[in-house]
Amino acid sequence: MRIMGSLLGILVIVFGGIWMLQGLGIAFQVGFMAGDIRWAYYGGIAIVVGIALLIWANRRSSRAG
C-alpha cells in the first residue's frame, strides 16, 4: 500500500506541476489551459494534495510495521 500511495502522490504532483506551468504560460503553450491562471491555482492545489498523500502513505506504513 505504501508503494501505491507514493506512486499516486508523485503522479498527482507531476500533473499539478504540468497544470501550473501551463496555466502560467511557461510551458506547453497549446490547449485550453495555456495562459489560464485558474489552472495554475488548480496545479498548486494538486501539488499540495500530492505532497500530503506522500506523507500520509509513508507515515501510515511506518506505524503498521
N, CA, C and O atoms as CSV, one atom per row, in Angstrom:
chain,resi,resn,atom,element,x,y,z
A,1,MET,N,N,0.821,-1.197,0.000
A,1,MET,CA,C,0.000,0.000,0.000
A,1,MET,C,C,0.864,1.260,0.000
A,1,MET,O,O,0.494,2.279,-0.583
A,2,ARG,N,N,2.011,1.177,0.657
A,2,ARG,CA,C,2.904,2.336,0.706
A,2,ARG,C,C,3.390,2.719,-0.691
A,2,ARG,O,O,3.449,3.898,-1.041
A,3,ILE,N,N,3.735,1.706,-1.479
A,3,ILE,CA,C,4.244,1.974,-2.828
A,3,ILE,C,C,3.156,2.600,-3.700
A,3,ILE,O,O,3.415,3.559,-4.426
A,4,MET,N,N,1.946,2.060,-3.628
A,4,MET,CA,C,0.847,2.610,-4.434
A,4,MET,C,C,0.515,4.046,-4.016
A,4,MET,O,O,0.289,4.903,-4.870
A,5,GLY,N,N,0.486,4.307,-2.718
A,5,GLY,CA,C,0.223,5.663,-2.242
A,5,GLY,C,C,1.304,6.633,-2.664
A,5,GLY,O,O,1.020,7.771,-3.037
A,6,SER,N,N,2.547,6.179,-2.605
A,6,SER,CA,C,3.663,7.034,-3.016
A,6,SER,C,C,3.626,7.307,-4.510
A,6,SER,O,O,3.840,8.439,-4.942
A,7,LEU,N,N,3.353,6.269,-5.303
A,7,LEU,CA,C,3.270,6.468,-6.756
A,7,LEU,C,C,2.119,7.400,-7.128
A,7,LEU,O,O,2.261,8.250,-8.007
A,8,LEU,N,N,0.992,7.239,-6.461
A,8,LEU,CA,C,-0.143,8.119,-6.726
A,8,LEU,C,C,0.179,9.562,-6.330
A,8,LEU,O,O,-0.170,10.499,-7.048
A,9,GLY,N,N,0.843,9.736,-5.187
A,9,GLY,CA,C,1.244,11.074,-4.761
A,9,GLY,C,C,2.188,11.731,-5.754
A,9,GLY,O,O,2.043,12.911,-6.074
A,10,ILE,N,N,3.153,10.964,-6.238
A,10,ILE,CA,C,4.102,11.502,-7.224
A,10,ILE,C,C,3.393,11.858,-8.520
A,10,ILE,O,O,3.689,12.885,-9.131
A,11,LEU,N,N,2.461,11.016,-8.940
A,11,LEU,CA,C,1.704,11.283,-10.163
A,11,LEU,C,C,0.877,12.563,-10.044
A,11,LEU,O,O,0.817,13.357,-10.983
A,12,VAL,N,N,0.244,12.759,-8.897
A,12,VAL,CA,C,-0.550,13.974,-8.676
A,12,VAL,C,C,0.355,15.208,-8.665
A,12,VAL,O,O,-0.017,16.254,-9.196
A,13,ILE,N,N,1.538,15.089,-8.065
A,13,ILE,CA,C,2.490,16.202,-8.054
A,13,ILE,C,C,2.938,16.552,-9.473
A,13,ILE,O,O,3.013,17.727,-9.832
A,14,VAL,N,N,3.235,15.528,-10.278
A,14,VAL,CA,C,3.686,15.776,-11.658
A,14,VAL,C,C,2.587,16.456,-12.475
A,14,VAL,O,O,2.843,17.440,-13.169
A,15,PHE,N,N,1.369,15.930,-12.392
A,15,PHE,CA,C,0.274,16.558,-13.134
A,15,PHE,C,C,-0.008,17.974,-12.627
A,15,PHE,O,O,-0.306,18.869,-13.419
A,16,GLY,N,N,0.085,18.176,-11.326
A,16,GLY,CA,C,-0.094,19.518,-10.780
A,16,GLY,C,C,0.959,20.483,-11.295
A,16,GLY,O,O,0.662,21.640,-11.589
A,17,GLY,N,N,2.183,20.004,-11.401
A,17,GLY,CA,C,3.254,20.837,-11.946
A,17,GLY,C,C,3.008,21.202,-13.403
A,17,GLY,O,O,3.242,22.336,-13.820
A,18,ILE,N,N,2.535,20.230,-14.167
A,18,ILE,CA,C,2.220,20.496,-15.575
A,18,ILE,C,C,1.099,21.524,-15.675
A,18,ILE,O,O,1.176,22.459,-16.472
A,19,TRP,N,N,0.057,21.348,-14.863
A,19,TRP,CA,C,-1.058,22.301,-14.884
A,19,TRP,C,C,-0.600,23.687,-14.492
A,19,TRP,O,O,-1.018,24.679,-15.089
A,20,MET,N,N,0.262,23.759,-13.485
A,20,MET,CA,C,0.740,25.061,-13.027
A,20,MET,C,C,1.572,25.746,-14.112
A,20,MET,O,O,1.373,26.927,-14.396
A,21,LEU,N,N,2.490,25.015,-14.709
A,21,LEU,CA,C,3.324,25.596,-15.766
A,21,LEU,C,C,2.492,26.026,-16.967
A,21,LEU,O,O,2.746,27.075,-17.559
A,22,GLN,N,N,1.511,25.226,-17.322
A,22,GLN,CA,C,0.672,25.581,-18.455
A,22,GLN,C,C,-0.225,26.770,-18.111
A,22,GLN,O,O,-0.424,27.652,-18.946
A,23,GLY,N,N,-0.756,26.802,-16.922
A,23,GLY,CA,C,-1.609,27.921,-16.515
A,23,GLY,C,C,-0.858,29.236,-16.454
A,23,GLY,O,O,-1.421,30.293,-16.739
A,24,LEU,N,N,0.420,29.173,-16.082
A,24,LEU,CA,C,1.242,30.380,-16.037
A,24,LEU,C,C,1.792,30.768,-17.405
A,24,LEU,O,O,2.391,31.833,-17.554
A,25,GLY,N,N,1.593,29.914,-18.400
A,25,GLY,CA,C,2.075,30.193,-19.744
A,25,GLY,C,C,3.566,29.968,-19.906
A,25,GLY,O,O,4.179,30.528,-20.815
A,26,ILE,N,N,4.157,29.163,-19.047
A,26,ILE,CA,C,5.596,28.909,-19.098
A,26,ILE,C,C,5.913,27.748,-20.038
A,26,ILE,O,O,6.888,27.801,-20.787
A,27,ALA,N,N,5.104,26.720,-19.998
A,27,ALA,CA,C,5.364,25.532,-20.818
A,27,ALA,C,C,4.065,25.056,-21.451
A,27,ALA,O,O,2.974,25.412,-21.005
A,28,PHE,N,N,4.195,24.256,-22.485
A,28,PHE,CA,C,3.041,23.641,-23.155
A,28,PHE,C,C,2.036,24.702,-23.586
A,28,PHE,O,O,0.940,24.786,-23.032
A,29,GLN,N,N,2.402,25.493,-24.550
A,29,GLN,CA,C,1.616,26.647,-24.984
A,29,GLN,C,C,0.410,26.280,-25.835
A,29,GLN,O,O,-0.213,27.161,-26.428
A,30,VAL,N,N,0.070,25.002,-25.906
A,30,VAL,CA,C,-1.044,24.568,-26.740
A,30,VAL,C,C,-2.151,24.045,-25.836
A,30,VAL,O,O,-1.885,23.318,-24.879
A,31,GLY,N,N,-3.379,24.409,-26.135
A,31,GLY,CA,C,-4.513,23.862,-25.401
A,31,GLY,C,C,-5.304,24.924,-24.667
A,31,GLY,O,O,-4.924,26.094,-24.611
A,32,PHE,N,N,-6.413,24.478,-24.108
A,32,PHE,CA,C,-7.325,25.408,-23.452
A,32,PHE,C,C,-6.792,25.895,-22.105
A,32,PHE,O,O,-7.262,26.909,-21.588
A,33,MET,N,N,-5.823,25.193,-21.533
A,33,MET,CA,C,-5.290,25.582,-20.233
A,33,MET,C,C,-4.174,26.614,-20.341
A,33,MET,O,O,-3.811,27.234,-19.341
A,34,ALA,N,N,-3.633,26.806,-21.519
A,34,ALA,CA,C,-2.481,27.693,-21.703
A,34,ALA,C,C,-2.843,29.133,-21.359
A,34,ALA,O,O,-3.772,29.706,-21.927
A,35,GLY,N,N,-2.104,29.700,-20.431
A,35,GLY,CA,C,-2.290,31.090,-20.064
A,35,GLY,C,C,-3.500,31.367,-19.185
A,35,GLY,O,O,-3.803,32.528,-18.911
A,36,ASP,N,N,-4.200,30.324,-18.735
A,36,ASP,CA,C,-5.374,30.495,-17.874
A,36,ASP,C,C,-4.929,30.317,-16.418
A,36,ASP,O,O,-4.579,29.212,-16.003
A,37,ILE,N,N,-4.944,31.392,-15.661
A,37,ILE,CA,C,-4.403,31.405,-14.303
A,37,ILE,C,C,-5.133,30.436,-13.379
A,37,ILE,O,O,-4.561,29.984,-12.387
A,38,ARG,N,N,-6.387,30.108,-13.688
A,38,ARG,CA,C,-7.112,29.143,-12.849
A,38,ARG,C,C,-6.378,27.809,-12.789
A,38,ARG,O,O,-6.360,27.156,-11.746
A,39,TRP,N,N,-5.775,27.404,-13.896
A,39,TRP,CA,C,-5.071,26.129,-13.929
A,39,TRP,C,C,-3.793,26.179,-13.114
A,39,TRP,O,O,-3.338,25.148,-12.620
A,40,ALA,N,N,-3.213,27.345,-12.966
A,40,ALA,CA,C,-2.052,27.477,-12.081
A,40,ALA,C,C,-2.484,27.252,-10.635
A,40,ALA,O,O,-1.766,26.612,-9.868
A,41,TYR,N,N,-3.642,27.769,-10.260
A,41,TYR,CA,C,-4.164,27.537,-8.915
A,41,TYR,C,C,-4.510,26.067,-8.707
A,41,TYR,O,O,-4.175,25.485,-7.676
A,42,TYR,N,N,-5.181,25.469,-9.687
A,42,TYR,CA,C,-5.527,24.049,-9.589
A,42,TYR,C,C,-4.265,23.201,-9.472
A,42,TYR,O,O,-4.226,22.236,-8.709
A,43,GLY,N,N,-3.247,23.564,-10.223
A,43,GLY,CA,C,-1.983,22.840,-10.158
A,43,GLY,C,C,-1.336,22.961,-8.792
A,43,GLY,O,O,-0.801,21.984,-8.268
A,44,GLY,N,N,-1.379,24.147,-8.214
A,44,GLY,CA,C,-0.830,24.335,-6.874
A,44,GLY,C,C,-1.568,23.500,-5.842
A,44,GLY,O,O,-0.953,22.912,-4.951
A,45,ILE,N,N,-2.870,23.450,-5.963
A,45,ILE,CA,C,-3.668,22.622,-5.052
A,45,ILE,C,C,-3.326,21.151,-5.243
A,45,ILE,O,O,-3.190,20.414,-4.267
A,46,ALA,N,N,-3.187,20.723,-6.487
A,46,ALA,CA,C,-2.839,19.328,-6.754
A,46,ALA,C,C,-1.467,18.976,-6.183
A,46,ALA,O,O,-1.278,17.875,-5.666
A,47,ILE,N,N,-0.520,19.888,-6.270
A,47,ILE,CA,C,0.812,19.641,-5.714
A,47,ILE,C,C,0.729,19.479,-4.201
A,47,ILE,O,O,1.362,18.585,-3.641
A,48,VAL,N,N,-0.037,20.324,-3.540
A,48,VAL,CA,C,-0.188,20.212,-2.079
A,48,VAL,C,C,-0.861,18.891,-1.712
A,48,VAL,O,O,-0.454,18.233,-0.755
A,49,VAL,N,N,-1.891,18.499,-2.470
A,49,VAL,CA,C,-2.568,17.224,-2.218
A,49,VAL,C,C,-1.614,16.055,-2.444
A,49,VAL,O,O,-1.616,15.096,-1.673
A,50,GLY,N,N,-0.806,16.128,-3.489
A,50,GLY,CA,C,0.158,15.064,-3.757
A,50,GLY,C,C,1.197,14.928,-2.660
A,50,GLY,O,O,1.561,13.815,-2.282
A,51,ILE,N,N,1.675,16.050,-2.148
A,51,ILE,CA,C,2.640,16.015,-1.044
A,51,ILE,C,C,1.987,15.421,0.203
A,51,ILE,O,O,2.598,14.612,0.900
A,52,ALA,N,N,0.751,15.822,0.481
A,52,ALA,CA,C,0.032,15.267,1.636
A,52,ALA,C,C,-0.168,13.763,1.475
A,52,ALA,O,O,-0.054,13.014,2.446
A,53,LEU,N,N,-0.462,13.326,0.275
A,53,LEU,CA,C,-0.637,11.901,0.015
A,53,LEU,C,C,0.665,11.137,0.226
A,53,LEU,O,O,0.662,10.040,0.784
A,54,LEU,N,N,1.769,11.712,-0.216
A,54,LEU,CA,C,3.075,11.082,0.018
A,54,LEU,C,C,3.374,10.950,1.507
A,54,LEU,O,O,3.815,9.898,1.970
A,55,ILE,N,N,3.134,12.011,2.242
A,55,ILE,CA,C,3.386,11.990,3.685
A,55,ILE,C,C,2.477,10.971,4.360
A,55,ILE,O,O,2.932,10.194,5.199
A,56,TRP,N,N,1.199,10.968,4.002
A,56,TRP,CA,C,0.243,10.045,4.596
A,56,TRP,C,C,0.612,8.589,4.310
A,56,TRP,O,O,0.571,7.746,5.206
A,57,ALA,N,N,0.972,8.299,3.066
A,57,ALA,CA,C,1.308,6.924,2.693
A,57,ALA,C,C,2.543,6.444,3.426
A,57,ALA,O,O,2.599,5.285,3.836
A,58,ASN,N,N,3.515,7.287,3.599
A,58,ASN,CA,C,4.756,6.858,4.243
A,58,ASN,C,C,4.642,6.818,5.764
A,58,ASN,O,O,5.294,5.986,6.395
A,59,ARG,N,N,3.852,7.668,6.363
A,59,ARG,CA,C,3.633,7.608,7.803
A,59,ARG,C,C,2.798,6.408,8.190
A,59,ARG,O,O,3.056,5.741,9.191
A,60,ARG,N,N,1.800,6.151,7.380
A,60,ARG,CA,C,0.874,5.060,7.654
A,60,ARG,C,C,1.581,3.720,7.673
A,60,ARG,O,O,1.301,2.881,8.529
A,61,SER,N,N,2.491,3.511,6.742
A,61,SER,CA,C,3.183,2.222,6.656
A,61,SER,C,C,4.226,2.083,7.763
A,61,SER,O,O,4.497,0.969,8.211
A,62,SER,N,N,4.812,3.183,8.207
A,62,SER,CA,C,5.839,3.077,9.245
A,62,SER,C,C,5.214,2.738,10.599
A,62,SER,O,O,5.877,2.124,11.436
A,63,ARG,N,N,3.974,3.115,10.831
A,63,ARG,CA,C,3.294,2.781,12.074
A,63,ARG,C,C,2.831,1.326,12.079
A,63,ARG,O,O,2.792,0.679,13.125
A,64,ALA,N,N,2.481,0.820,10.897
A,64,ALA,CA,C,1.966,-0.548,10.805
A,64,ALA,C,C,3.069,-1.575,11.006
A,64,ALA,O,O,2.797,-2.682,11.473
A,65,GLY,N,N,4.312,-1.232,10.664
A,65,GLY,CA,C,5.403,-2.216,10.711
A,65,GLY,C,C,6.146,-2.123,11.949
A,65,GLY,O,O,7.098,-2.876,12.157
